[in-house]
Amino acid sequence: MNKKKLFIFFFVNVIILFSCAGNKNTAIIPVPPKEYFNQEEKIKININNITETKDMLISPDGISFVRLPAWLSAYINGGIEEVEKLDAYYDSYVFVGMSEGMNLGALKIWADNFSTVQDFTLLAAERIQRRMISTASLYPDDEYGPFFEMMVKKAYSAVYPGVIKGDTYWIRLKTDNTPSHIYNYFVLLIIDKTTMEYAISQMLEEVNSSVTPSGSQRTSINRLRRTFFEGF
């Protein structure tokens, strides 16, 4: 290597070295897109595409009318939040399990065997996880540190007492640009608000006492614990 090339080599490496040294304390933490923080991903169903329901109304002149239970109509139009605004569920948290397919008989078996223990735990844990995400300003592992992972694991292994299967309902939808149809089957689950909040509060307290996050993470965790049920 001649002297000119050697000089260039050392010059470039010195620049890189000082550049890295100057930024060694800089943490670049990516911020998720706005949609990432949504508490609920609302289903997209066009009411006009419903061709049949569990209790389709037929008029005397043979015209069919779509009739949906109030909870399902609210769910389709505005998600869980709208269902919980109904007077019937004022003191409750509501969860909706959904499955879709071409075979109505198979979907009915799924709905009939939907468990208020194991299956509900999955719905509850997903909602708890989304709540933690929606209150963060960063990715939750950065916002809450080890608290986030431990809380999610505990939520997915917990049993939530007093869950009631309130209703099951199916609709048949025509699919866009094809002559085929698909069925959506829904299961409504209800749990007393006080019971659910007690179970989650206990989990929050247990996890909080078992982790050692950073100072900023501790601040975020404390804020989460104070406001967890606002918008849950």
HELIX and SHEET records of a PDB file:
HELIX    1   1 LYS A    3  GLY A   22  1                                  20    
HELIX    2   2 LYS A   34  PHE A   37  5                                   4    
HELIX    3   3 ILE A   47  ASN A   49  5                                   3    
HELIX    4   4 ALA A   70  GLY A   78  1                                   9    
HELIX    5   5 ILE A   80  VAL A   83  1                                   4    
HELIX    6   6 ASP A   87  TYR A   89  5                                   3    
HELIX    7   7 LEU A  104  ASP A  112  1                                   9    
HELIX    8   8 GLN A  118  SER A  134  1                                  17    
HELIX    9   9 PRO A  140  TYR A  144  1                                   5    
HELIX   10  10 PRO A  146  SER A  157  1                                  12    
HELIX   11  11 LYS A  193  ASN A  208  1                                  16    
HELIX   12  12 GLY A  215  THR A  227  1                                  13    
SHEET    1   A 4 ILE A  50  THR A  53  0                                        
SHEET    2   A 4 ILE A 164  LYS A 174 -1                                        
SHEET    3   A 4 HIS A 181  ASP A 192 -1                                        
SHEET    4   A 4 SER A  92  GLY A 101 -1                                        
SHEET    1   B 2 LEU A  57  ILE A  58  0                                        
SHEET    2   B 2 SER A  64  PHE A  65 -1                                        
END                                                                             
